[in-house]
């Protein structure tokens, strides 16, 4: 179990030699800690490296300087360059990508269940209930490739909830949703956080998920 994620003077390599522009970042080149059970909003304008940061934390990219480290419940700390990210993604981190990364040839239910079948974390009846709650009752068995961007966004959100984790990352989760669905998303996320004590990290370029954030950071 991961209790804390630490960033120490992390920055995109491509940013290192560039002259600073825009507001001073509270994340890049800073010391930041995300704690399990906490709620964090990272706000940024376009081009500030928001999705890159998510990829760094999730172990998909390493083109950064500085250090990312994880503290387990036993107090031991290990750096991102020496950890097993496959195991971390299976057990400790869940990611809702901005580009969704759904399988277009699979239905909304099958896209969620594909991962859940590996972990046994969520039953299909629960998945169907969650998708229905987000207004997708008539799209449960529709191929994701034939769904709108906003519908796919809701499927990706449910998939992020339906796996074991200590932290959930949501990269611009409501960019194409109305206020009603955004509110329901917030309720479902809060329920998961209260049930399992997960940490929540959300990014936004302006249209933020309505949530009771403990910390708001400018990127």
N, C-alpha and C positions, 0 to 999 in steps of 0.2 A: 504494500500500500504506500502511495506517495502522499506525504503530508504537506510538502512545500516545494514549489518550483522557484528557483532563484535565477535572476539574470544579473550578471556582473559586467558592466561596461560593454554590453552587446551592441553591435551595430552591423549593418550591411557592409560588406567589403566595398561595394561600389560607392557607398556614401563616404567612406573614410577620407578620400582625397578631394571630395567636393566641398566647395565653400558652403557654410551653413545658410539656409534660407528658410523663411517662414518662422513660426513660433518655435521656441525652445522645447525639445521633446522631454517628456518626463519618463520615457522608457529607453530610447536609444542613448548609449553612453552613460547610463545611470545604473544604480543598484536597486533592483525591484524584486519583491517577493510576492508570490501568489500562494495563499494558504488554502488548504482543503476546507471546505465549508464556507469560504468567502465568495463574494460576488463582485466582479470587476468589469468595468466598461472601459474599453480603449477607443478613444475617438481620434479620427485622423481625416485629413483631407486626402484627396486622390493623389497617389504617387508617393506617399510617405512610408510605404513598406508594411502596411497592415497585414496583407495576406502572407507576405514573406515572413513576418514574425510568427504567424500561426504555423507555417511550414517548419520554421526552426524549432519551435516548441514540440511539434509533433514528430520531429526527426526525419522529415522528408528532404530537407536541404541543410547544408552546412557551410554555405558561403557567407559566413559572418565572422567577425572578430569578437573577442571577449569570451565569456564563459557562461554556459547554461548548465545548471546542476539541479539535482533532485535529492530531497531529503525523505528517507523512508520513515515508517512508524517506529523503527528501531533506533532512529537518530543518526543512522549512517548516511553520509552524503556521497553521491557519485556524479561525475560530470557527464554531459551529453555525449562526448566523444568516446566514452568508455562504457556505455550502458547498452543493454539489449533493447533496442527500440521496438522490435517485433513483439517482444513480451509486454513492453509498456503499452503499446497500442492495443494489445489483446485484453489487458487487465486493468489499465490505469487511466487511459485517455480515450475520449470520444471526440470526434471532430465533425462538425457540419461545415463542409466546404462551401465557399461562395459559388463555385461552379457545380455544386451538388454531387457530381461523380456517381450518378445513378446508371444502372444498366437499362438502356432504352428498350431492349427486347424483353424485359421482365415487367410484370405488373407492379403496382405500388406495394401491395402486400408482399410479393416475392422479393422485392428489393430490400425490404426491411427484414424479412425472415431469413434471407441468405446469410446474414451475419449472426442472427439470433440462433439459427440452427447449429452454429459452431459452438456457441456458448451456453445454449439452453436458458438464456436469461429471461426471455419473454415468450409467452405462448401466442399462437396465431390469433386466438380470440381477443387477446389484449391488444395486439397490433391493429386488428380491425376496429376495435372500439376507439383507439387513439386517433386513427385516421378519420373515422366517422366524426369524432369530436371536432376535428378541424375542417369539417365540411366536405369530406371526400367520400361520403357513403356511396355515391354513384360512380366512383372511380377506383374502387378497391381492386378490381380485376382488370383495369385498363392498363395497357402498356405505357410505361413512363414516357416513351418516345412520342406518344400521341397526347400527352398532357401539356398544359400551359406551363410557363416558367413558374408562376406563382403556385400552381398545384405541385409541381416538382419540388419546390422549396419546402412545402409542408411535409412531403414524403421524406425528404432529407432530414428534416428536423426530428420526425418521429424515429427514424433510423438512429439518429444520434442518441436519443433517449433509451433505445432498446438494446443497450449493451452494458456490461459491467465497466465501471470507471471510477476514478477518484476526481477527475477534472473533465468538464465538458467545455469545448471550444466552439463558439458559434460565430462564424465569419459573415457579417452582414446578414443576419437570419431573416429579416423582414423587409428587405429592399423592394419586394414586389407584392406585399400583402397589405390589406386594408386594416383599419384599426381594430375591427372585431376579431379577425384571426390573430393579429398581433397580441391582443389581450388574452386570448385562449392559449396561445403559445406560452406567454408569460406565466399563466396559471399552471400549466403542465410542467414547466421547468421548475417552478417553485415547489410543486409537489414532489418532484424527484429530488430536489436539493434537501428538502425537509426530511424525506424518507431515508436517504442514504448519506447525507452530509457531504455531497460532492461540492467541489469548487466550480464556479461558473465564470468563464471569461468570454465576454461578448465584444465584438468590434462593430464600429459604426462610422459612416462618413457623414452622418447628419440625422438620418431617420433611425432613432435608437429604439431597441426593444424596451417597452415599458417595464421596468423592473426596479426593485429596491436595492440599488447597488451600494456596496460598502465603500468602494473606491472608484473614482473616475480619473483616468490618466489620459493626457494629451500625447499623441504620438507625433 
